[in-house]
């Protein structure tokens, strides 16, 4: 049960379970999904562009609607990632979803993109993962396979939006 809030924003852990159906509850959810699709397309550049260039580019994209609800941003990122996975050559990874969720969030709290690793299972020597921290809330867009095993250790923390360097 997600508590008394009909939009399910109280319990982050159960709201982001992959097996849980993701339904559009408000018109703004549909708009967030469409914006997440556009951001997901931009996030595909992660294959060819460094994060140092991609993150400022995504952070500066003008969106008509951003959300203050981390769970709404995470759900929209999950939906867009799942839709993008059906397109040939598109990535649906924890990194692309994290970048999309970060770009959708409009918050006064600091946002940080974390890149972490843990010892791999079986044939994997090391296992990598990306997640977003909004203030004290960790938005971890994981799969059941990623949740199993040792926790990921954060190695790189990237502030969102990135600090502007003066020339």
N, C-alpha and C positions, 0 to 999 in steps of 0.2 A: 504494500500500500504506500502511496506517495504522500500521505498526509492530507491536510485539508485544502491544499492549493490544487485547483482543477487542472493547472497546466503542468504539474509535475516538476516544479523547480526546487522543491525542498530537499529531495533525496537524490543527490547527484549520482551516487553509485548505481542505484537501480534504474534511474532514468536513462542511463547510457548503455544498458545491457544490449548486446547485439541481437539477442533473440526477441527482445521486446518490440512490438509493432510501433512504428513511428507514424502517428496520425497528425494531420493538419488540424489544429484546434481553433486557430484564428486566421483571419485574412493576412495578417502580418507574417504568419508562418510561411505562407505561399510566397510572399515577396522575399522573405529571407532566403527561401530555397532557391529562387531565381537568381538572387544576388550571389548565393553560394556557388551556383553553377558557373556564373561568369568568373568568380574568383578561382574556382577549380580549374578553369581553362588557363588562367594566368599562372596558377601553381604548377602546371605541367612543364613550365620552363625550368623547373628544378633539375631536369635532366641535362640542360645545356648552360644554365646561368648559375653563377655562384650565389650562395645565400646572401652574401654581402651586397649584391645588386638586386636580388629578387625581393627581399624583405622590404626595403624602402619603396620599391615600385608598388608592391601590393598594399603597403600601409598608406600610400598616397592616393590610391584609387578612390574616386568619388562615388559614393553609394547613396541612393536616395533614403535608404532605411538601414540603420544599424540598431543593435539591441543592447540593452544593459543586462540582459539575462544570459549568463554563461551557458546554461543548459539549452536555451533556444538556439544560440550560435552553434553549439556542439551538435545538436540534432540536425540543423540545416547543413552543416559540414558533412555529417554522416550520410544524409540523403544525397547530397550532391556527389560525394565520393562514390557511393554505390551506383549512381546513374552514370558517372564518368567511367567507371570500370567496364561498362558495356561498349565503350567506344574503342576501336582498335588503336593501340599505342598509348592510351591514356593510363596514367598511374592513379591508383587508389591506395595510398599508403598513409601511415600515421603522420608522416611529415606533411603531405599535401593537405590532409584534413586539419592538422594543427594550424597551418598557415591560413587556411580559409576561415577557421573559427576565430583566430586572432584578428583578422581583417574585419570580421563582422561585429566584433565587440566594440562597444562605445562605453568606456568606463573611466572613472577617475582613479581606480586602483591601478597599480602597476601591473602590466602584463609581461610575462617572460616566456619565451619559447625555450624549452629544455631539450637537449639532445643527450641521450644516455646510452649506456651499454651494460651488458651483463655476460657472464660466461654462457656460451652456447650449449645447446642440447644436442646430443648425437653427433651428426656430421658438421654442425656449425661450430666454428671456433669461438666466435663472438656474435652476440645478438644485439642489434641496435634498435632504438625506439625514440620517438619524438612526442612531447606532450606540452601542454600549455598550463601555466599557473597564472591565475587572475587574483591578485591579492593573496588570500590564504586558500583559495579554492583551486584544487588541481583538476584540470579537465584532461582526462586520460582516455583518448579514443582508441581503446585496445580491443583486440580479438580475444576469445577464450584461450588461444594458444599463447598469446603474449602475457595474459594474466597468470598463467601457470609458471611455476619456477621461481627463481630468485628475483628480487626486485631490481629494477634498473637503477644504476648509479648515474646521476647527472654529471656530465663531463663539460658541456658547453651550455651557458645561459645567455640568450640573446634578448635584450630588452625590446619591447614592442610599444609604440613605434620606436625605431632606432634613433639614437641621439644624432642630431644633425651636426656634422662637422663643418666648421667655417673654413673657407679656402684661404 
